[in-house]
């Protein structure tokens, strides 16, 4: 789906997280970033993915990673999702789909024979210098940490 490639500079972004704080990629220079895009907060697959990442947050911290989630949900919905699941990392509310489009994860999807536009569940691993180190497009929601920290 995305046209971004491993080795390219990751598109910089600015967004507002669930707590109203502005987050940008440049805030994390010198750290690796796990930027994961998910279709909709509080749905079963997205909850499984977000909780798997949270349950392994110490592994990410110890390996110098910052986890950031992005969806087109409102800030309020992101806050409810984070609170309900005790998520300690930022969830960006990208209602205008600026970041989603910059990373090329918006497009046609099929579900139960119905076609519609939505977010393709995709994770970008960005290195300390802002380069894309890996792109995971076949996300296993319950085992996502192991896909990232292989």
MDTraj code that builds the backbone (N, CA, C; nanometers):
import mdtraj as md
import numpy as np

residues = "UNK UNK UNK UNK UNK UNK UNK UNK UNK UNK UNK UNK UNK UNK UNK UNK UNK UNK UNK UNK UNK UNK UNK UNK UNK UNK UNK UNK UNK UNK UNK UNK UNK UNK UNK UNK UNK UNK UNK UNK UNK UNK UNK UNK UNK UNK UNK UNK UNK UNK UNK UNK UNK UNK UNK UNK UNK UNK UNK UNK UNK UNK UNK UNK UNK UNK UNK UNK UNK UNK UNK UNK UNK UNK UNK UNK UNK UNK UNK UNK UNK UNK UNK UNK UNK UNK UNK UNK UNK UNK UNK UNK UNK UNK UNK UNK UNK UNK UNK UNK UNK UNK UNK UNK UNK UNK UNK UNK UNK UNK UNK UNK UNK UNK UNK UNK UNK UNK UNK UNK UNK UNK UNK UNK UNK UNK UNK UNK UNK UNK UNK UNK UNK UNK UNK UNK UNK UNK UNK UNK UNK UNK UNK UNK UNK UNK UNK UNK UNK UNK".split()
xyz = np.array([
    [0.0829, -0.1204, 0.0000],
    [0.0000, 0.0000, 0.0000],
    [0.0871, 0.1263, 0.0000],
    [0.1723, 0.1402, 0.1006],
    [0.2560, 0.2597, 0.1086],
    [0.3604, 0.2597, -0.0029],
    [0.4001, 0.3771, -0.0471],
    [0.5054, 0.3868, -0.1484],
    [0.6400, 0.4155, -0.0825],
    [0.6405, 0.4347, 0.0498],
    [0.7660, 0.4578, 0.1206],
    [0.8487, 0.3303, 0.1193],
    [0.9800, 0.3473, 0.1215],
    [1.0706, 0.2332, 0.1130],
    [1.1690, 0.2336, 0.2301],
    [1.2160, 0.1139, 0.2628],
    [1.3195, 0.0999, 0.3654],
    [1.4426, 0.1767, 0.3185],
    [1.5035, 0.2518, 0.4094],
    [1.6218, 0.3307, 0.3776],
    [1.5910, 0.4765, 0.3471],
    [1.4643, 0.5064, 0.3171],
    [1.4241, 0.6457, 0.2905],
    [1.4073, 0.7220, 0.4216],
    [1.4143, 0.8545, 0.4086],
    [1.3861, 0.9398, 0.5241],
    [1.2373, 0.9305, 0.5545],
    [1.2038, 0.9082, 0.6805],
    [1.0632, 0.9013, 0.7210],
    [1.0037, 1.0417, 0.7159],
    [0.8812, 1.0555, 0.6655],
    [0.8179, 1.1879, 0.6640],
    [0.8051, 1.2427, 0.8065],
    [0.8502, 1.3664, 0.8252],
    [0.8339, 1.4285, 0.9573],
    [0.6855, 1.4564, 0.9766],
    [0.6440, 1.4656, 1.0994],
    [0.5031, 1.4931, 1.1277],
    [0.4892, 1.5679, 1.2587],
    [0.3759, 1.6312, 1.2730],
    [0.3337, 1.6922, 1.3989],
    [0.1896, 1.6500, 1.4188],
    [0.1576, 1.6101, 1.5391],
    [0.0210, 1.5711, 1.5692],
    [-0.0073, 1.5904, 1.7167],
    [-0.1333, 1.5841, 1.7525],
    [-0.1754, 1.6008, 1.8916],
    [-0.2119, 1.4627, 1.9472],
    [-0.1542, 1.4304, 2.0643],
    [-0.1832, 1.2995, 2.1225],
    [-0.3080, 1.3042, 2.2109],
    [-0.3373, 1.1912, 2.2741],
    [-0.4582, 1.1779, 2.3547],
    [-0.4648, 1.2770, 2.4707],
    [-0.3486, 1.3295, 2.5139],
    [-0.3450, 1.4237, 2.6258],
    [-0.3357, 1.5697, 2.5806],
    [-0.3482, 1.5934, 2.4490],
    [-0.3432, 1.7302, 2.3978],
    [-0.2018, 1.7812, 2.3756],
    [-0.1035, 1.6934, 2.3868],
    [0.0364, 1.7318, 2.3704],
    [0.0772, 1.7183, 2.2236],
    [0.1525, 1.8170, 2.1743],
    [0.2021, 1.8085, 2.0371],
    [0.3203, 1.7121, 2.0321],
    [0.3150, 1.6215, 1.9363],
    [0.4183, 1.5191, 1.9173],
    [0.4714, 1.5339, 1.7758],
    [0.6036, 1.5322, 1.7601],
    [0.6592, 1.5304, 1.6253],
    [0.7710, 1.4268, 1.6197],
    [0.8003, 1.3803, 1.5012],
    [0.9048, 1.2796, 1.4848],
    [1.0389, 1.3329, 1.5349],
    [1.0649, 1.4608, 1.5126],
    [1.1941, 1.5183, 1.5522],
    [1.2121, 1.5212, 1.7047],
    [1.1028, 1.5079, 1.7814],
    [1.1138, 1.5013, 1.9280],
    [1.1953, 1.3798, 1.9719],
    [1.2050, 1.2806, 1.8845],
    [1.2643, 1.1528, 1.9234],
    [1.3951, 1.1230, 1.8507],
    [1.4604, 1.2292, 1.8011],
    [1.5907, 1.2110, 1.7354],
    [1.6850, 1.1431, 1.8346],
    [1.7582, 1.0429, 1.7877],
    [1.8478, 0.9690, 1.8763],
    [1.7819, 0.8452, 1.9365],
    [1.6516, 0.8283, 1.9102],
    [1.5788, 0.7086, 1.9536],
    [1.5226, 0.6408, 1.8306],
    [1.4961, 0.5114, 1.8437],
    [1.4222, 0.4424, 1.7379],
    [1.2742, 0.4661, 1.7664],
    [1.1954, 0.4751, 1.6612],
    [1.0520, 0.4991, 1.6773],
    [0.9743, 0.3852, 1.6121],
    [0.8783, 0.3326, 1.6881],
    [0.7811, 0.2365, 1.6357],
    [0.6557, 0.3187, 1.6092],
    [0.6293, 0.3485, 1.4822],
    [0.5131, 0.4282, 1.4430],
    [0.4103, 0.3319, 1.3853],
    [0.3058, 0.3037, 1.4652],
    [0.2076, 0.2066, 1.4173],
    [0.0744, 0.2734, 1.3877],
    [0.0219, 0.2421, 1.2705],
    [-0.1062, 0.2946, 1.2246],
    [-0.2106, 0.1860, 1.2435],
    [-0.3221, 0.2237, 1.3036],
    [-0.4285, 0.1260, 1.3279],
    [-0.5621, 0.1852, 1.2856],
    [-0.6553, 0.0981, 1.2392],
    [-0.7818, 0.1468, 1.1821],
    [-0.8748, 0.2210, 1.2780],
    [-0.8983, 0.1670, 1.3996],
    [-0.9976, 0.2309, 1.4866],
    [-0.9754, 0.1902, 1.6313],
    [-0.9641, 0.2904, 1.7176],
    [-0.9458, 0.2668, 1.8607],
    [-1.0614, 0.1843, 1.9172],
    [-1.0274, 0.0978, 2.0117],
    [-1.1233, 0.0177, 2.0885],
    [-1.1905, -0.0941, 2.0096],
    [-1.1407, -0.1256, 1.8897],
    [-1.1907, -0.2425, 1.8179],
    [-1.1017, -0.3611, 1.8592],
    [-1.1490, -0.4838, 1.8423],
    [-1.0735, -0.5989, 1.8935],
    [-0.9289, -0.6096, 1.8434],
    [-0.9065, -0.5973, 1.7123],
    [-0.7709, -0.6094, 1.6582],
    [-0.6797, -0.4978, 1.7061],
    [-0.7315, -0.3769, 1.7084],
    [-0.6512, -0.2612, 1.7500],
    [-0.6193, -0.2692, 1.8993],
    [-0.7148, -0.3175, 1.9777],
    [-0.6922, -0.3339, 2.1211],
    [-0.5855, -0.4399, 2.1450],
    [-0.5930, -0.5516, 2.0730],
    [-0.4927, -0.6591, 2.0873],
    [-0.3532, -0.6068, 2.0532],
    [-0.3435, -0.5312, 1.9441],
    [-0.2145, -0.4769, 1.9009],
    [-0.1593, -0.3776, 2.0032],
    [-0.2420, -0.2816, 2.0435],
    [-0.1988, -0.1776, 2.1379],
    [-0.1583, -0.2383, 2.2719],
    [-0.2343, -0.3369, 2.3184],
    [-0.2042, -0.4002, 2.4473],
    [-0.0784, -0.4862, 2.4392],
    [-0.0563, -0.5536, 2.3263],
    [0.0670, -0.6310, 2.3098],
    [0.1878, -0.5373, 2.3197],
    [0.1797, -0.4223, 2.2568],
    [0.2906, -0.3259, 2.2628],
    [0.3074, -0.2740, 2.4061],
    [0.1968, -0.2408, 2.4733],
    [0.2037, -0.1912, 2.6106],
    [0.2596, -0.2968, 2.7056],
    [0.2160, -0.4209, 2.6888],
    [0.2629, -0.5292, 2.7767],
    [0.4127, -0.5529, 2.7642],
    [0.4717, -0.5048, 2.6565],
    [0.6148, -0.5215, 2.6318],
    [0.6900, -0.3887, 2.6337],
    [0.6292, -0.2865, 2.6929],
    [0.6865, -0.1511, 2.6864],
    [0.8280, -0.1459, 2.7444],
    [0.8550, -0.2247, 2.8478],
    [0.9904, -0.2263, 2.9063],
    [1.0938, -0.2737, 2.8048],
    [1.0569, -0.3733, 2.7240],
    [1.1487, -0.4221, 2.6202],
    [1.1805, -0.3114, 2.5214],
    [1.0791, -0.2319, 2.4855],
    [1.1005, -0.1208, 2.3916],
    [1.1885, -0.0131, 2.4546],
    [1.1579, 0.0235, 2.5782],
    [1.2348, 0.1273, 2.6486],
    [1.3806, 0.0846, 2.6612],
    [1.4022, -0.0403, 2.7009],
    [1.5392, -0.0903, 2.7184],
    [1.6167, -0.0947, 2.5876],
    [1.5460, -0.1062, 2.4745],
    [1.6111, -0.1096, 2.3435],
    [1.6134, 0.0294, 2.2770],
    [1.5796, 0.1355, 2.3551],
    [1.5819, 0.2746, 2.3081],
    [1.4778, 0.3036, 2.1989],
    [1.3583, 0.2452, 2.2132],
    [1.2482, 0.2699, 2.1202],
    [1.1422, 0.3586, 2.1853],
    [1.0792, 0.4413, 2.1045],
    [0.9589, 0.5148, 2.1439],
    [0.8445, 0.4591, 2.0605],
    [0.7381, 0.4151, 2.1269],
    [0.6200, 0.3645, 2.0578],
    [0.5212, 0.4800, 2.0413],
    [0.4660, 0.4951, 1.9196],
    [0.3649, 0.5977, 1.8904],
    [0.2578, 0.5348, 1.8032],
    [0.1325, 0.5486, 1.8437],
    [0.0208, 0.4998, 1.7641],
    [-0.0465, 0.6143, 1.6907],
    [-0.1022, 0.5861, 1.5736],
    [-0.1729, 0.6870, 1.4946],
    [-0.2992, 0.6258, 1.4350],
    [-0.4108, 0.6962, 1.4512],
    [-0.5341, 0.6596, 1.3805],
    [-0.6108, 0.7885, 1.3526],
    [-0.7202, 0.7765, 1.2804],
    [-0.8009, 0.8944, 1.2454],
    [-0.9062, 0.9243, 1.3523],
    [-0.8963, 0.8567, 1.4663],
    [-0.9918, 0.8813, 1.5757],
    [-0.9709, 1.0187, 1.6375],
    [-1.0733, 1.0674, 1.7054],
    [-1.0647, 1.1965, 1.7740],
    [-0.9731, 1.1849, 1.8962],
    [-0.9292, 1.2996, 1.9453],
    [-0.8444, 1.3023, 2.0645],
    [-0.9184, 1.2376, 2.1818],
    [-1.0477, 1.2652, 2.1949],
    [-1.1273, 1.2089, 2.3049],
    [-1.1325, 1.0566, 2.2959],
    [-1.1533, 1.0051, 2.1759],
    [-1.1582, 0.8589, 2.1577],
    [-1.0211, 0.7964, 2.1880],
    [-0.9142, 0.8645, 2.1466],
    [-0.7787, 0.8148, 2.1760],
    [-0.7554, 0.8120, 2.3278],
    [-0.8015, 0.9170, 2.3964],
    [-0.7851, 0.9245, 2.5421],
    [-0.8614, 0.8104, 2.6101],
    [-0.9846, 0.7864, 2.5671],
    [-1.0644, 0.6776, 2.6242],
    [-0.9951, 0.5430, 2.6015],
    [-0.9431, 0.5226, 2.4809],
    [-0.8732, 0.3991, 2.4438],
    [-0.7495, 0.3800, 2.5321],
    [-0.6704, 0.4865, 2.5465],
    [-0.5473, 0.4804, 2.6265],
    [-0.5795, 0.4551, 2.7736],
    [-0.6800, 0.5236, 2.8254],
    [-0.7173, 0.5108, 2.9664],
    [-0.7688, 0.3702, 2.9962],
    [-0.8593, 0.3238, 2.9117],
    [-0.9209, 0.1920, 2.9310],
    [-0.8177, 0.0783, 2.9285],
    [-0.7137, 0.0950, 2.8468],
    [-0.6143, -0.0111, 2.8300],
    [-0.4792, 0.0195, 2.8960],
    [-0.4745, 0.1272, 2.9764],
    [-0.3511, 0.1670, 3.0467],
    [-0.2323, 0.1816, 2.9516],
    [-0.2563, 0.2471, 2.8375],
    [-0.1498, 0.2673, 2.7392],
    [-0.0653, 0.3873, 2.7813],
    [0.0649, 0.3671, 2.7920],
    [0.1553, 0.4716, 2.8418],
    [0.2245, 0.5498, 2.7309],
    [0.1987, 0.5162, 2.6065],
    [0.2666, 0.5826, 2.4959],
    [0.1665, 0.6723, 2.4217],
    [0.2176, 0.7684, 2.3436],
    [0.1283, 0.8615, 2.2739],
    [0.0458, 0.7948, 2.1633],
    [-0.0801, 0.8365, 2.1545],
    [-0.1697, 0.7972, 2.0458],
    [-0.2111, 0.9260, 1.9763],
    [-0.1692, 0.9437, 1.8528],
    [-0.1980, 1.0670, 1.7798],
    [-0.3357, 1.0596, 1.7152],
    [-0.4117, 1.1657, 1.7354],
    [-0.5441, 1.1802, 1.6738],
    [-0.5252, 1.2525, 1.5410],
    [-0.5228, 1.1769, 1.4331],
    [-0.4961, 1.2331, 1.2993],
    [-0.6273, 1.2388, 1.2200],
    [-0.7221, 1.3166, 1.2713],
    [-0.8554, 1.3231, 1.2102],
    [-0.8516, 1.3753, 1.0667],
    [-0.7573, 1.4644, 1.0365],
    [-0.7453, 1.5193, 0.9007],
    [-0.6624, 1.4287, 0.8093],
    [-0.6098, 1.3212, 0.8650],
    [-0.5334, 1.2197, 0.7905],
    [-0.4060, 1.2745, 0.7254],
    [-0.3468, 1.3774, 0.7843],
    [-0.2243, 1.4360, 0.7298],
    [-0.1085, 1.3370, 0.7416],
    [-0.0914, 1.2793, 0.8600],
    [0.0175, 1.1832, 0.8829],
    [-0.0141, 1.0525, 0.8100],
    [-0.1392, 1.0108, 0.8188],
    [-0.1847, 0.8875, 0.7537],
    [-0.1555, 0.8926, 0.6035],
    [-0.1842, 1.0052, 0.5407],
    [-0.1571, 1.0205, 0.3967],
    [-0.0075, 1.0335, 0.3679],
    [0.0663, 1.1019, 0.4565],
    [0.2109, 1.1171, 0.4365],
    [0.2805, 0.9806, 0.4350],
    [0.2272, 0.8872, 0.5130],
    [0.2852, 0.7532, 0.5191],
    [0.2170, 0.6553, 0.4236],
    [0.1156, 0.7013, 0.3523],
    [0.0524, 0.6215, 0.2474],
    [-0.0222, 0.4991, 0.2975],
    [-0.0875, 0.5103, 0.4127],
    [-0.1572, 0.3938, 0.4681],
    [-0.3099, 0.4040, 0.4558],
    [-0.3593, 0.5043, 0.3840],
    [-0.5026, 0.5195, 0.3610],
    [-0.5359, 0.4677, 0.2217],
    [-0.6416, 0.3872, 0.2117],
    [-0.6793, 0.3392, 0.0797],
    [-0.7913, 0.2374, 0.0856],
    [-0.8241, 0.1793, -0.0315],
    [-0.9355, 0.0846, -0.0386],
    [-0.9080, -0.0425, 0.0410],
    [-1.0119, -0.0881, 0.1106],
    [-1.0051, -0.2111, 0.1897],
    [-1.1310, -0.2917, 0.1624],
    [-1.1240, -0.4193, 0.1947],
    [-1.2418, -0.5061, 0.1824],
    [-1.2667, -0.5737, 0.3153],
    [-1.3940, -0.5793, 0.3543],
    [-1.4310, -0.6503, 0.4755],
    [-1.5687, -0.7092, 0.4545],
    [-1.5776, -0.8396, 0.4659],
    [-1.7039, -0.9112, 0.4473],
    [-1.7719, -0.8732, 0.3154],
    [-1.6912, -0.8672, 0.2086],
    [-1.7441, -0.8399, 0.0759],
    [-1.7721, -0.6933, 0.0468],
    [-1.7553, -0.6083, 0.1467],
    [-1.7816, -0.4655, 0.1299],
    [-1.6490, -0.3941, 0.1073],
    [-1.6478, -0.3011, 0.0115],
    [-1.5260, -0.2243, -0.0137],
    [-1.5445, -0.0820, 0.0390],
    [-1.4417, -0.0307, 0.1030],
    [-1.4469, 0.1039, 0.1612],
    [-1.3044, 0.1551, 0.1777],
    [-1.2895, 0.2839, 0.2025],
    [-1.1569, 0.3412, 0.2272],
    [-1.1297, 0.3413, 0.3770],
    [-1.0064, 0.3098, 0.4124],
    [-0.9693, 0.3075, 0.5536],
    [-0.8192, 0.2994, 0.5706],
    [-0.7777, 0.2880, 0.6964],
    [-0.6356, 0.2795, 0.7299],
    [-0.5899, 0.1344, 0.7191],
    [-0.4812, 0.1142, 0.6477],
    [-0.4194, -0.0179, 0.6402],
    [-0.3259, -0.0315, 0.7603],
    [-0.3499, -0.1326, 0.8417],
    [-0.2685, -0.1553, 0.9616],
    [-0.1236, -0.1772, 0.9179],
    [-0.0386, -0.0805, 0.9492],
    [0.1008, -0.0820, 0.9049],
    [0.1879, -0.0223, 1.0143],
    [0.3075, -0.0773, 1.0317],
    [0.4022, -0.0244, 1.1304],
    [0.5329, 0.0107, 1.0607],
    [0.5832, 0.1282, 1.0943],
    [0.7116, 0.1754, 1.0434],
    [0.8103, 0.1789, 1.1594],
    [0.9259, 0.1178, 1.1395],
    [1.0342, 0.1263, 1.2369],
    [1.1299, 0.2313, 1.1809],
    [1.1509, 0.3369, 1.2588],
    [1.2334, 0.4501, 1.2144],
    [1.3577, 0.4545, 1.3028],
    [1.4735, 0.4607, 1.2403],
    [1.5977, 0.4572, 1.3190],
    [1.6293, 0.5930, 1.3824],
    [1.7394, 0.5966, 1.4563],
    [1.7794, 0.7161, 1.5319],
    [1.8031, 0.8383, 1.4445],
    [1.8293, 0.8175, 1.3158],
    [1.8551, 0.9282, 1.2239],
    [1.7333, 0.9649, 1.1394],
    [1.6183, 0.9042, 1.1701],
    [1.4961, 0.9380, 1.0966],
    [1.4776, 0.8616, 0.9669],
    [1.5537, 0.7525, 0.9481],
    [1.5398, 0.6708, 0.8272],
    [1.4503, 0.5503, 0.8561],
    [1.3743, 0.5097, 0.7567],
    [1.2871, 0.3932, 0.7725],
    [1.3732, 0.2674, 0.7708],
    [1.3689, 0.1953, 0.8817],
    [1.4486, 0.0737, 0.8988],
    [1.3694, -0.0506, 0.8583],
    [1.2388, -0.0469, 0.8811],
    [1.1539, -0.1603, 0.8462],
    [1.0101, -0.1127, 0.8293],
    [0.9345, -0.1859, 0.7470],
    [0.7913, -0.1598, 0.7280],
    [0.7209, -0.2932, 0.7448],
    [0.6306, -0.2995, 0.8405],
    [0.5560, -0.4234, 0.8653],
    [0.4124, -0.4008, 0.8191],
    [0.3755, -0.4689, 0.7106],
    [0.2404, -0.4513, 0.6570],
    [0.1499, -0.5695, 0.6891],
    [0.2095, -0.6823, 0.7263],
    [0.1290, -0.7983, 0.7673],
    [0.1412, -0.8106, 0.9192],
    [0.0717, -0.7222, 0.9885],
    [0.0797, -0.7132, 1.1345],
    [0.0023, -0.8280, 1.1987],
    [0.0682, -0.8960, 1.2913],
    [0.0022, -0.9966, 1.3750],
    [-0.0300, -0.9253, 1.5062],
    [-0.1563, -0.8890, 1.5236],
    [-0.1937, -0.8003, 1.6350],
    [-0.1539, -0.8533, 1.7726],
    [-0.1640, -0.9826, 1.7937],
    [-0.1345, -1.0390, 1.9267],
    [0.0136, -1.0680, 1.9470],
    [0.0920, -1.0588, 1.8407],
    [0.2365, -1.0893, 1.8493],
    [0.3206, -0.9796, 1.7853],
    [0.2683, -0.8581, 1.7860],
    [0.3340, -0.7503, 1.7120],
    [0.4716, -0.7159, 1.7681],
    [0.4864, -0.7197, 1.8987],
    [0.6165, -0.6901, 1.9608],
    [0.7249, -0.7809, 1.9030],
    [0.6939, -0.9096, 1.8892],
    [0.7940, -1.0040, 1.8367],
    [0.8258, -0.9774, 1.6901],
    [0.7307, -0.9217, 1.6162],
    [0.7598, -0.8842, 1.4770],
    [0.8577, -0.7676, 1.4728],
    [0.8477, -0.6780, 1.5700],
    [0.9315, -0.5583, 1.5732],
    [1.0688, -0.5885, 1.6316],
    [1.0712, -0.6533, 1.7475],
    [1.1970, -0.6811, 1.8185],
    [1.2451, -0.8227, 1.7859],
    [1.2633, -0.8508, 1.6585],
    [1.3039, -0.9875, 1.6188],
    [1.4520, -1.0095, 1.6372],
])
top = md.Topology()
chain = top.add_chain()
for i, resn in enumerate(residues, 1):
    res = top.add_residue(resn, chain, resSeq=i)
    for name in ("N", "CA", "C"):
        top.add_atom(name, md.element.get_by_symbol(name[0]), res)
traj = md.Trajectory(xyz[None], top)
